[in-house]
Amino acid sequence: MIEILAHPAFWFIAGFILMIAEIFTLTFILLWLGIGAIISGIIAILVPSLAVQLLVFSLTSLLLLIFTRPLTRRWRKGTPNVKSGVYALIGKEGITVEEIQDGGSGTVKVGGEIWRATSEEKLIPKGTAIEVVDVEGVTLKVKSLGG
């Protein structure tokens, strides 16, 4: 087992797996671990000692994390907060597929999808243009654009 861990291929494979996993997390932690693993793989070619390889992996990963964490934290704070999922529908226009009664619910079509919707207006007839004003769970709150 120790021979496998001390083999350069182990470190290179582990490094690439960690870097690929970083693509899905965007935390910049797995990236540094991946770079540390690849550097340990290079060391494993030169020095067959597992203890030295683990030391190089630990120090490299830790130093990268310590010295780049403030930069990555600043970068992540600077990215705009993009609305996604159902909240991206707020402000979008659509049309009622089924009338929406006062205090009740109906269905609307927004962006090619059918959604359950409620309204604070008295009645929004079928076929009326609407705008999404809020979201509660997976139900849209809408207002009519008909005036």
Phi and psi in radians as a Rosetta constraint file:
Dihedral C 1 N 2 CA 2 C 2 CIRCULARHARMONIC -1.135 0.35
Dihedral N 2 CA 2 C 2 N 3 CIRCULARHARMONIC -0.604 0.35
Dihedral C 2 N 3 CA 3 C 3 CIRCULARHARMONIC -1.086 0.35
Dihedral N 3 CA 3 C 3 N 4 CIRCULARHARMONIC -0.639 0.35
Dihedral C 3 N 4 CA 4 C 4 CIRCULARHARMONIC -1.178 0.35
Dihedral N 4 CA 4 C 4 N 5 CIRCULARHARMONIC -0.759 0.35
Dihedral C 4 N 5 CA 5 C 5 CIRCULARHARMONIC -1.176 0.35
Dihedral N 5 CA 5 C 5 N 6 CIRCULARHARMONIC -0.536 0.35
Dihedral C 5 N 6 CA 6 C 6 CIRCULARHARMONIC -1.501 0.35
Dihedral N 6 CA 6 C 6 N 7 CIRCULARHARMONIC -0.081 0.35
Dihedral C 6 N 7 CA 7 C 7 CIRCULARHARMONIC -1.359 0.35
Dihedral N 7 CA 7 C 7 N 8 CIRCULARHARMONIC 2.401 0.35
Dihedral C 7 N 8 CA 8 C 8 CIRCULARHARMONIC -1.003 0.35
Dihedral N 8 CA 8 C 8 N 9 CIRCULARHARMONIC -0.626 0.35
Dihedral C 8 N 9 CA 9 C 9 CIRCULARHARMONIC -1.060 0.35
Dihedral N 9 CA 9 C 9 N 10 CIRCULARHARMONIC -0.640 0.35
Dihedral C 9 N 10 CA 10 C 10 CIRCULARHARMONIC -1.015 0.35
Dihedral N 10 CA 10 C 10 N 11 CIRCULARHARMONIC -0.823 0.35
Dihedral C 10 N 11 CA 11 C 11 CIRCULARHARMONIC -1.161 0.35
Dihedral N 11 CA 11 C 11 N 12 CIRCULARHARMONIC -0.717 0.35
Dihedral C 11 N 12 CA 12 C 12 CIRCULARHARMONIC -1.150 0.35
Dihedral N 12 CA 12 C 12 N 13 CIRCULARHARMONIC -0.757 0.35
Dihedral C 12 N 13 CA 13 C 13 CIRCULARHARMONIC -1.121 0.35
Dihedral N 13 CA 13 C 13 N 14 CIRCULARHARMONIC -0.790 0.35
Dihedral C 13 N 14 CA 14 C 14 CIRCULARHARMONIC -1.064 0.35
Dihedral N 14 CA 14 C 14 N 15 CIRCULARHARMONIC -0.718 0.35
Dihedral C 14 N 15 CA 15 C 15 CIRCULARHARMONIC -1.091 0.35
Dihedral N 15 CA 15 C 15 N 16 CIRCULARHARMONIC -0.791 0.35
Dihedral C 15 N 16 CA 16 C 16 CIRCULARHARMONIC -1.197 0.35
Dihedral N 16 CA 16 C 16 N 17 CIRCULARHARMONIC -0.648 0.35
Dihedral C 16 N 17 CA 17 C 17 CIRCULARHARMONIC -1.103 0.35
Dihedral N 17 CA 17 C 17 N 18 CIRCULARHARMONIC -0.768 0.35
Dihedral C 17 N 18 CA 18 C 18 CIRCULARHARMONIC -1.097 0.35
Dihedral N 18 CA 18 C 18 N 19 CIRCULARHARMONIC -0.699 0.35
Dihedral C 18 N 19 CA 19 C 19 CIRCULARHARMONIC -1.199 0.35
Dihedral N 19 CA 19 C 19 N 20 CIRCULARHARMONIC -0.647 0.35
Dihedral C 19 N 20 CA 20 C 20 CIRCULARHARMONIC -1.164 0.35
Dihedral N 20 CA 20 C 20 N 21 CIRCULARHARMONIC -0.702 0.35
Dihedral C 20 N 21 CA 21 C 21 CIRCULARHARMONIC -1.103 0.35
Dihedral N 21 CA 21 C 21 N 22 CIRCULARHARMONIC -0.557 0.35
Dihedral C 21 N 22 CA 22 C 22 CIRCULARHARMONIC -1.064 0.35
Dihedral N 22 CA 22 C 22 N 23 CIRCULARHARMONIC -0.561 0.35
Dihedral C 22 N 23 CA 23 C 23 CIRCULARHARMONIC -1.018 0.35
Dihedral N 23 CA 23 C 23 N 24 CIRCULARHARMONIC -0.583 0.35
Dihedral C 23 N 24 CA 24 C 24 CIRCULARHARMONIC -1.554 0.35
Dihedral N 24 CA 24 C 24 N 25 CIRCULARHARMONIC -0.302 0.35
Dihedral C 24 N 25 CA 25 C 25 CIRCULARHARMONIC -1.838 0.35
Dihedral N 25 CA 25 C 25 N 26 CIRCULARHARMONIC -0.602 0.35
Dihedral C 25 N 26 CA 26 C 26 CIRCULARHARMONIC 0.940 0.35
Dihedral N 26 CA 26 C 26 N 27 CIRCULARHARMONIC 0.695 0.35
Dihedral C 26 N 27 CA 27 C 27 CIRCULARHARMONIC -1.731 0.35
Dihedral N 27 CA 27 C 27 N 28 CIRCULARHARMONIC -0.266 0.35
Dihedral C 27 N 28 CA 28 C 28 CIRCULARHARMONIC 1.165 0.35
Dihedral N 28 CA 28 C 28 N 29 CIRCULARHARMONIC 0.219 0.35
Dihedral C 28 N 29 CA 29 C 29 CIRCULARHARMONIC -1.567 0.35
Dihedral N 29 CA 29 C 29 N 30 CIRCULARHARMONIC -0.848 0.35
Dihedral C 29 N 30 CA 30 C 30 CIRCULARHARMONIC -1.143 0.35
Dihedral N 30 CA 30 C 30 N 31 CIRCULARHARMONIC -0.514 0.35
Dihedral C 30 N 31 CA 31 C 31 CIRCULARHARMONIC -1.085 0.35
Dihedral N 31 CA 31 C 31 N 32 CIRCULARHARMONIC -0.810 0.35
Dihedral C 31 N 32 CA 32 C 32 CIRCULARHARMONIC -1.166 0.35
Dihedral N 32 CA 32 C 32 N 33 CIRCULARHARMONIC -0.669 0.35
Dihedral C 32 N 33 CA 33 C 33 CIRCULARHARMONIC -1.123 0.35
Dihedral N 33 CA 33 C 33 N 34 CIRCULARHARMONIC -0.678 0.35
Dihedral C 33 N 34 CA 34 C 34 CIRCULARHARMONIC -1.120 0.35
Dihedral N 34 CA 34 C 34 N 35 CIRCULARHARMONIC -0.743 0.35
Dihedral C 34 N 35 CA 35 C 35 CIRCULARHARMONIC -1.132 0.35
Dihedral N 35 CA 35 C 35 N 36 CIRCULARHARMONIC -0.721 0.35
Dihedral C 35 N 36 CA 36 C 36 CIRCULARHARMONIC -1.051 0.35
Dihedral N 36 CA 36 C 36 N 37 CIRCULARHARMONIC -0.682 0.35
Dihedral C 36 N 37 CA 37 C 37 CIRCULARHARMONIC -1.177 0.35
Dihedral N 37 CA 37 C 37 N 38 CIRCULARHARMONIC -0.710 0.35
Dihedral C 37 N 38 CA 38 C 38 CIRCULARHARMONIC -1.168 0.35
Dihedral N 38 CA 38 C 38 N 39 CIRCULARHARMONIC -0.709 0.35
Dihedral C 38 N 39 CA 39 C 39 CIRCULARHARMONIC -1.114 0.35
Dihedral N 39 CA 39 C 39 N 40 CIRCULARHARMONIC -0.670 0.35
Dihedral C 39 N 40 CA 40 C 40 CIRCULARHARMONIC -1.127 0.35
Dihedral N 40 CA 40 C 40 N 41 CIRCULARHARMONIC -0.586 0.35
Dihedral C 40 N 41 CA 41 C 41 CIRCULARHARMONIC -1.124 0.35
Dihedral N 41 CA 41 C 41 N 42 CIRCULARHARMONIC -0.683 0.35
Dihedral C 41 N 42 CA 42 C 42 CIRCULARHARMONIC -1.154 0.35
Dihedral N 42 CA 42 C 42 N 43 CIRCULARHARMONIC -0.739 0.35
Dihedral C 42 N 43 CA 43 C 43 CIRCULARHARMONIC -1.110 0.35
Dihedral N 43 CA 43 C 43 N 44 CIRCULARHARMONIC -0.644 0.35
Dihedral C 43 N 44 CA 44 C 44 CIRCULARHARMONIC -1.094 0.35
Dihedral N 44 CA 44 C 44 N 45 CIRCULARHARMONIC -0.505 0.35
Dihedral C 44 N 45 CA 45 C 45 CIRCULARHARMONIC -1.168 0.35
Dihedral N 45 CA 45 C 45 N 46 CIRCULARHARMONIC -0.645 0.35
Dihedral C 45 N 46 CA 46 C 46 CIRCULARHARMONIC -1.560 0.35
Dihedral N 46 CA 46 C 46 N 47 CIRCULARHARMONIC -0.663 0.35
Dihedral C 46 N 47 CA 47 C 47 CIRCULARHARMONIC -2.212 0.35
Dihedral N 47 CA 47 C 47 N 48 CIRCULARHARMONIC 2.035 0.35
Dihedral C 47 N 48 CA 48 C 48 CIRCULARHARMONIC -1.373 0.35
Dihedral N 48 CA 48 C 48 N 49 CIRCULARHARMONIC 0.022 0.35
Dihedral C 48 N 49 CA 49 C 49 CIRCULARHARMONIC -1.349 0.35
Dihedral N 49 CA 49 C 49 N 50 CIRCULARHARMONIC 2.132 0.35
Dihedral C 49 N 50 CA 50 C 50 CIRCULARHARMONIC -1.118 0.35
Dihedral N 50 CA 50 C 50 N 51 CIRCULARHARMONIC -0.623 0.35
Dihedral C 50 N 51 CA 51 C 51 CIRCULARHARMONIC -1.077 0.35
Dihedral N 51 CA 51 C 51 N 52 CIRCULARHARMONIC -0.743 0.35
Dihedral C 51 N 52 CA 52 C 52 CIRCULARHARMONIC -1.152 0.35
Dihedral N 52 CA 52 C 52 N 53 CIRCULARHARMONIC -0.734 0.35
Dihedral C 52 N 53 CA 53 C 53 CIRCULARHARMONIC -1.094 0.35
Dihedral N 53 CA 53 C 53 N 54 CIRCULARHARMONIC -0.764 0.35
Dihedral C 53 N 54 CA 54 C 54 CIRCULARHARMONIC -1.128 0.35
Dihedral N 54 CA 54 C 54 N 55 CIRCULARHARMONIC -0.666 0.35
Dihedral C 54 N 55 CA 55 C 55 CIRCULARHARMONIC -1.120 0.35
Dihedral N 55 CA 55 C 55 N 56 CIRCULARHARMONIC -0.786 0.35
Dihedral C 55 N 56 CA 56 C 56 CIRCULARHARMONIC -1.096 0.35
Dihedral N 56 CA 56 C 56 N 57 CIRCULARHARMONIC -0.772 0.35
Dihedral C 56 N 57 CA 57 C 57 CIRCULARHARMONIC -1.028 0.35
Dihedral N 57 CA 57 C 57 N 58 CIRCULARHARMONIC -0.841 0.35
Dihedral C 57 N 58 CA 58 C 58 CIRCULARHARMONIC -1.119 0.35
Dihedral N 58 CA 58 C 58 N 59 CIRCULARHARMONIC -0.849 0.35
Dihedral C 58 N 59 CA 59 C 59 CIRCULARHARMONIC -1.153 0.35
Dihedral N 59 CA 59 C 59 N 60 CIRCULARHARMONIC -0.770 0.35
Dihedral C 59 N 60 CA 60 C 60 CIRCULARHARMONIC -1.076 0.35
Dihedral N 60 CA 60 C 60 N 61 CIRCULARHARMONIC -0.839 0.35
Dihedral C 60 N 61 CA 61 C 61 CIRCULARHARMONIC -1.105 0.35
Dihedral N 61 CA 61 C 61 N 62 CIRCULARHARMONIC -0.759 0.35
Dihedral C 61 N 62 CA 62 C 62 CIRCULARHARMONIC -1.146 0.35
Dihedral N 62 CA 62 C 62 N 63 CIRCULARHARMONIC -0.786 0.35
Dihedral C 62 N 63 CA 63 C 63 CIRCULARHARMONIC -1.123 0.35
Dihedral N 63 CA 63 C 63 N 64 CIRCULARHARMONIC -0.740 0.35
Dihedral C 63 N 64 CA 64 C 64 CIRCULARHARMONIC -1.068 0.35
Dihedral N 64 CA 64 C 64 N 65 CIRCULARHARMONIC -0.744 0.35
Dihedral C 64 N 65 CA 65 C 65 CIRCULARHARMONIC -1.120 0.35
Dihedral N 65 CA 65 C 65 N 66 CIRCULARHARMONIC -0.800 0.35
Dihedral C 65 N 66 CA 66 C 66 CIRCULARHARMONIC -1.145 0.35
Dihedral N 66 CA 66 C 66 N 67 CIRCULARHARMONIC -0.788 0.35
Dihedral C 66 N 67 CA 67 C 67 CIRCULARHARMONIC -1.459 0.35
Dihedral N 67 CA 67 C 67 N 68 CIRCULARHARMONIC -0.328 0.35
Dihedral C 67 N 68 CA 68 C 68 CIRCULARHARMONIC -1.880 0.35
Dihedral N 68 CA 68 C 68 N 69 CIRCULARHARMONIC -0.185 0.35
Dihedral C 68 N 69 CA 69 C 69 CIRCULARHARMONIC -1.000 0.35
Dihedral N 69 CA 69 C 69 N 70 CIRCULARHARMONIC -0.808 0.35
Dihedral C 69 N 70 CA 70 C 70 CIRCULARHARMONIC -1.055 0.35
Dihedral N 70 CA 70 C 70 N 71 CIRCULARHARMONIC -0.647 0.35
Dihedral C 70 N 71 CA 71 C 71 CIRCULARHARMONIC -1.181 0.35
Dihedral N 71 CA 71 C 71 N 72 CIRCULARHARMONIC -0.777 0.35
Dihedral C 71 N 72 CA 72 C 72 CIRCULARHARMONIC -1.226 0.35
Dihedral N 72 CA 72 C 72 N 73 CIRCULARHARMONIC -0.589 0.35
Dihedral C 72 N 73 CA 73 C 73 CIRCULARHARMONIC -1.134 0.35
Dihedral N 73 CA 73 C 73 N 74 CIRCULARHARMONIC -0.737 0.35
Dihedral C 73 N 74 CA 74 C 74 CIRCULARHARMONIC -1.115 0.35
Dihedral N 74 CA 74 C 74 N 75 CIRCULARHARMONIC -0.712 0.35
Dihedral C 74 N 75 CA 75 C 75 CIRCULARHARMONIC -1.119 0.35
Dihedral N 75 CA 75 C 75 N 76 CIRCULARHARMONIC -0.757 0.35
Dihedral C 75 N 76 CA 76 C 76 CIRCULARHARMONIC -1.181 0.35
Dihedral N 76 CA 76 C 76 N 77 CIRCULARHARMONIC -0.605 0.35
Dihedral C 76 N 77 CA 77 C 77 CIRCULARHARMONIC -1.218 0.35
Dihedral N 77 CA 77 C 77 N 78 CIRCULARHARMONIC -0.526 0.35
Dihedral C 77 N 78 CA 78 C 78 CIRCULARHARMONIC -1.351 0.35
Dihedral N 78 CA 78 C 78 N 79 CIRCULARHARMONIC -0.249 0.35
Dihedral C 78 N 79 CA 79 C 79 CIRCULARHARMONIC -1.313 0.35
Dihedral N 79 CA 79 C 79 N 80 CIRCULARHARMONIC 2.389 0.35
Dihedral C 79 N 80 CA 80 C 80 CIRCULARHARMONIC -1.178 0.35
Dihedral N 80 CA 80 C 80 N 81 CIRCULARHARMONIC 2.632 0.35
Dihedral C 80 N 81 CA 81 C 81 CIRCULARHARMONIC -1.442 0.35
Dihedral N 81 CA 81 C 81 N 82 CIRCULARHARMONIC 1.773 0.35
Dihedral C 81 N 82 CA 82 C 82 CIRCULARHARMONIC -1.565 0.35
Dihedral N 82 CA 82 C 82 N 83 CIRCULARHARMONIC 2.254 0.35
Dihedral C 82 N 83 CA 83 C 83 CIRCULARHARMONIC -1.257 0.35
Dihedral N 83 CA 83 C 83 N 84 CIRCULARHARMONIC 2.367 0.35
Dihedral C 83 N 84 CA 84 C 84 CIRCULARHARMONIC -2.410 0.35
Dihedral N 84 CA 84 C 84 N 85 CIRCULARHARMONIC 3.010 0.35
Dihedral C 84 N 85 CA 85 C 85 CIRCULARHARMONIC 1.135 0.35
Dihedral N 85 CA 85 C 85 N 86 CIRCULARHARMONIC -2.525 0.35
Dihedral C 85 N 86 CA 86 C 86 CIRCULARHARMONIC -1.161 0.35
Dihedral N 86 CA 86 C 86 N 87 CIRCULARHARMONIC -0.457 0.35
Dihedral C 86 N 87 CA 87 C 87 CIRCULARHARMONIC -1.230 0.35
Dihedral N 87 CA 87 C 87 N 88 CIRCULARHARMONIC -0.332 0.35
Dihedral C 87 N 88 CA 88 C 88 CIRCULARHARMONIC -1.219 0.35
Dihedral N 88 CA 88 C 88 N 89 CIRCULARHARMONIC -0.225 0.35
Dihedral C 88 N 89 CA 89 C 89 CIRCULARHARMONIC -1.402 0.35
Dihedral N 89 CA 89 C 89 N 90 CIRCULARHARMONIC -0.273 0.35
Dihedral C 89 N 90 CA 90 C 90 CIRCULARHARMONIC -1.067 0.35
Dihedral N 90 CA 90 C 90 N 91 CIRCULARHARMONIC 2.219 0.35
Dihedral C 90 N 91 CA 91 C 91 CIRCULARHARMONIC 1.629 0.35
Dihedral N 91 CA 91 C 91 N 92 CIRCULARHARMONIC -0.200 0.35
Dihedral C 91 N 92 CA 92 C 92 CIRCULARHARMONIC -1.376 0.35
Dihedral N 92 CA 92 C 92 N 93 CIRCULARHARMONIC 2.705 0.35
Dihedral C 92 N 93 CA 93 C 93 CIRCULARHARMONIC -1.822 0.35
Dihedral N 93 CA 93 C 93 N 94 CIRCULARHARMONIC 2.697 0.35
Dihedral C 93 N 94 CA 94 C 94 CIRCULARHARMONIC -2.740 0.35
Dihedral N 94 CA 94 C 94 N 95 CIRCULARHARMONIC -2.762 0.35
Dihedral C 94 N 95 CA 95 C 95 CIRCULARHARMONIC -2.513 0.35
Dihedral N 95 CA 95 C 95 N 96 CIRCULARHARMONIC 2.541 0.35
Dihedral C 95 N 96 CA 96 C 96 CIRCULARHARMONIC -1.324 0.35
Dihedral N 96 CA 96 C 96 N 97 CIRCULARHARMONIC 2.320 0.35
Dihedral C 96 N 97 CA 97 C 97 CIRCULARHARMONIC -1.635 0.35
Dihedral N 97 CA 97 C 97 N 98 CIRCULARHARMONIC -0.495 0.35
Dihedral C 97 N 98 CA 98 C 98 CIRCULARHARMONIC -2.469 0.35
Dihedral N 98 CA 98 C 98 N 99 CIRCULARHARMONIC 2.466 0.35
Dihedral C 98 N 99 CA 99 C 99 CIRCULARHARMONIC -1.055 0.35
Dihedral N 99 CA 99 C 99 N 100 CIRCULARHARMONIC 2.623 0.35
Dihedral C 99 N 100 CA 100 C 100 CIRCULARHARMONIC -1.948 0.35
Dihedral N 100 CA 100 C 100 N 101 CIRCULARHARMONIC 2.008 0.35
Dihedral C 100 N 101 CA 101 C 101 CIRCULARHARMONIC -1.345 0.35
Dihedral N 101 CA 101 C 101 N 102 CIRCULARHARMONIC 2.749 0.35
Dihedral C 101 N 102 CA 102 C 102 CIRCULARHARMONIC -1.057 0.35
Dihedral N 102 CA 102 C 102 N 103 CIRCULARHARMONIC 2.123 0.35
Dihedral C 102 N 103 CA 103 C 103 CIRCULARHARMONIC 1.354 0.35
Dihedral N 103 CA 103 C 103 N 104 CIRCULARHARMONIC -0.082 0.35
Dihedral C 103 N 104 CA 104 C 104 CIRCULARHARMONIC -1.866 0.35
Dihedral N 104 CA 104 C 104 N 105 CIRCULARHARMONIC -2.831 0.35
Dihedral C 104 N 105 CA 105 C 105 CIRCULARHARMONIC -2.346 0.35
Dihedral N 105 CA 105 C 105 N 106 CIRCULARHARMONIC 2.877 0.35
Dihedral C 105 N 106 CA 106 C 106 CIRCULARHARMONIC -2.661 0.35
Dihedral N 106 CA 106 C 106 N 107 CIRCULARHARMONIC -2.825 0.35
Dihedral C 106 N 107 CA 107 C 107 CIRCULARHARMONIC -2.190 0.35
Dihedral N 107 CA 107 C 107 N 108 CIRCULARHARMONIC 2.570 0.35
Dihedral C 107 N 108 CA 108 C 108 CIRCULARHARMONIC -2.302 0.35
Dihedral N 108 CA 108 C 108 N 109 CIRCULARHARMONIC 2.770 0.35
Dihedral C 108 N 109 CA 109 C 109 CIRCULARHARMONIC -1.990 0.35
Dihedral N 109 CA 109 C 109 N 110 CIRCULARHARMONIC 2.072 0.35
Dihedral C 109 N 110 CA 110 C 110 CIRCULARHARMONIC -2.289 0.35
Dihedral N 110 CA 110 C 110 N 111 CIRCULARHARMONIC 2.171 0.35
Dihedral C 110 N 111 CA 111 C 111 CIRCULARHARMONIC 1.074 0.35
Dihedral N 111 CA 111 C 111 N 112 CIRCULARHARMONIC 0.545 0.35
Dihedral C 111 N 112 CA 112 C 112 CIRCULARHARMONIC 1.450 0.35
Dihedral N 112 CA 112 C 112 N 113 CIRCULARHARMONIC 0.033 0.35
Dihedral C 112 N 113 CA 113 C 113 CIRCULARHARMONIC -2.051 0.35
Dihedral N 113 CA 113 C 113 N 114 CIRCULARHARMONIC 2.587 0.35
Dihedral C 113 N 114 CA 114 C 114 CIRCULARHARMONIC -1.634 0.35
Dihedral N 114 CA 114 C 114 N 115 CIRCULARHARMONIC 2.305 0.35
Dihedral C 114 N 115 CA 115 C 115 CIRCULARHARMONIC -2.271 0.35
Dihedral N 115 CA 115 C 115 N 116 CIRCULARHARMONIC 2.620 0.35
Dihedral C 115 N 116 CA 116 C 116 CIRCULARHARMONIC -1.308 0.35
Dihedral N 116 CA 116 C 116 N 117 CIRCULARHARMONIC 2.407 0.35
Dihedral C 116 N 117 CA 117 C 117 CIRCULARHARMONIC -2.462 0.35
Dihedral N 117 CA 117 C 117 N 118 CIRCULARHARMONIC 2.669 0.35
Dihedral C 117 N 118 CA 118 C 118 CIRCULARHARMONIC -2.223 0.35
Dihedral N 118 CA 118 C 118 N 119 CIRCULARHARMONIC 2.856 0.35
Dihedral C 118 N 119 CA 119 C 119 CIRCULARHARMONIC -2.540 0.35
Dihedral N 119 CA 119 C 119 N 120 CIRCULARHARMONIC 2.629 0.35
Dihedral C 119 N 120 CA 120 C 120 CIRCULARHARMONIC -1.619 0.35
Dihedral N 120 CA 120 C 120 N 121 CIRCULARHARMONIC -0.061 0.35
Dihedral C 120 N 121 CA 121 C 121 CIRCULARHARMONIC -1.388 0.35
Dihedral N 121 CA 121 C 121 N 122 CIRCULARHARMONIC 2.933 0.35
Dihedral C 121 N 122 CA 122 C 122 CIRCULARHARMONIC -1.123 0.35
Dihedral N 122 CA 122 C 122 N 123 CIRCULARHARMONIC -0.903 0.35
Dihedral C 122 N 123 CA 123 C 123 CIRCULARHARMONIC -2.755 0.35
Dihedral N 123 CA 123 C 123 N 124 CIRCULARHARMONIC 2.360 0.35
Dihedral C 123 N 124 CA 124 C 124 CIRCULARHARMONIC -2.061 0.35
Dihedral N 124 CA 124 C 124 N 125 CIRCULARHARMONIC 1.919 0.35
Dihedral C 124 N 125 CA 125 C 125 CIRCULARHARMONIC -1.173 0.35
Dihedral N 125 CA 125 C 125 N 126 CIRCULARHARMONIC 2.815 0.35
Dihedral C 125 N 126 CA 126 C 126 CIRCULARHARMONIC -1.057 0.35
Dihedral N 126 CA 126 C 126 N 127 CIRCULARHARMONIC 2.420 0.35
Dihedral C 126 N 127 CA 127 C 127 CIRCULARHARMONIC 1.515 0.35
Dihedral N 127 CA 127 C 127 N 128 CIRCULARHARMONIC 0.108 0.35
Dihedral C 127 N 128 CA 128 C 128 CIRCULARHARMONIC -1.521 0.35
Dihedral N 128 CA 128 C 128 N 129 CIRCULARHARMONIC 2.414 0.35
Dihedral C 128 N 129 CA 129 C 129 CIRCULARHARMONIC -1.220 0.35
Dihedral N 129 CA 129 C 129 N 130 CIRCULARHARMONIC 2.379 0.35
Dihedral C 129 N 130 CA 130 C 130 CIRCULARHARMONIC -2.288 0.35
Dihedral N 130 CA 130 C 130 N 131 CIRCULARHARMONIC 2.897 0.35
Dihedral C 130 N 131 CA 131 C 131 CIRCULARHARMONIC -2.249 0.35
Dihedral N 131 CA 131 C 131 N 132 CIRCULARHARMONIC 2.416 0.35
Dihedral C 131 N 132 CA 132 C 132 CIRCULARHARMONIC -1.402 0.35
Dihedral N 132 CA 132 C 132 N 133 CIRCULARHARMONIC 2.163 0.35
Dihedral C 132 N 133 CA 133 C 133 CIRCULARHARMONIC -1.867 0.35
Dihedral N 133 CA 133 C 133 N 134 CIRCULARHARMONIC -0.367 0.35
Dihedral C 133 N 134 CA 134 C 134 CIRCULARHARMONIC -2.856 0.35
Dihedral N 134 CA 134 C 134 N 135 CIRCULARHARMONIC 2.988 0.35
Dihedral C 134 N 135 CA 135 C 135 CIRCULARHARMONIC -2.349 0.35
Dihedral N 135 CA 135 C 135 N 136 CIRCULARHARMONIC 2.332 0.35
Dihedral C 135 N 136 CA 136 C 136 CIRCULARHARMONIC -2.194 0.35
Dihedral N 136 CA 136 C 136 N 137 CIRCULARHARMONIC 1.807 0.35
Dihedral C 136 N 137 CA 137 C 137 CIRCULARHARMONIC 1.185 0.35
Dihedral N 137 CA 137 C 137 N 138 CIRCULARHARMONIC -2.041 0.35
Dihedral C 137 N 138 CA 138 C 138 CIRCULARHARMONIC -2.000 0.35
Dihedral N 138 CA 138 C 138 N 139 CIRCULARHARMONIC 0.347 0.35
Dihedral C 138 N 139 CA 139 C 139 CIRCULARHARMONIC -1.894 0.35
Dihedral N 139 CA 139 C 139 N 140 CIRCULARHARMONIC 2.301 0.35
Dihedral C 139 N 140 CA 140 C 140 CIRCULARHARMONIC -1.570 0.35
Dihedral N 140 CA 140 C 140 N 141 CIRCULARHARMONIC 2.455 0.35
Dihedral C 140 N 141 CA 141 C 141 CIRCULARHARMONIC -1.731 0.35
Dihedral N 141 CA 141 C 141 N 142 CIRCULARHARMONIC 2.213 0.35
Dihedral C 141 N 142 CA 142 C 142 CIRCULARHARMONIC -2.221 0.35
Dihedral N 142 CA 142 C 142 N 143 CIRCULARHARMONIC 2.830 0.35
Dihedral C 142 N 143 CA 143 C 143 CIRCULARHARMONIC -2.309 0.35
Dihedral N 143 CA 143 C 143 N 144 CIRCULARHARMONIC 2.650 0.35
Dihedral C 143 N 144 CA 144 C 144 CIRCULARHARMONIC -1.391 0.35
Dihedral N 144 CA 144 C 144 N 145 CIRCULARHARMONIC 2.575 0.35
Dihedral C 144 N 145 CA 145 C 145 CIRCULARHARMONIC -1.696 0.35
Dihedral N 145 CA 145 C 145 N 146 CIRCULARHARMONIC -0.024 0.35
Dihedral C 145 N 146 CA 146 C 146 CIRCULARHARMONIC -1.286 0.35
Dihedral N 146 CA 146 C 146 N 147 CIRCULARHARMONIC -0.199 0.35
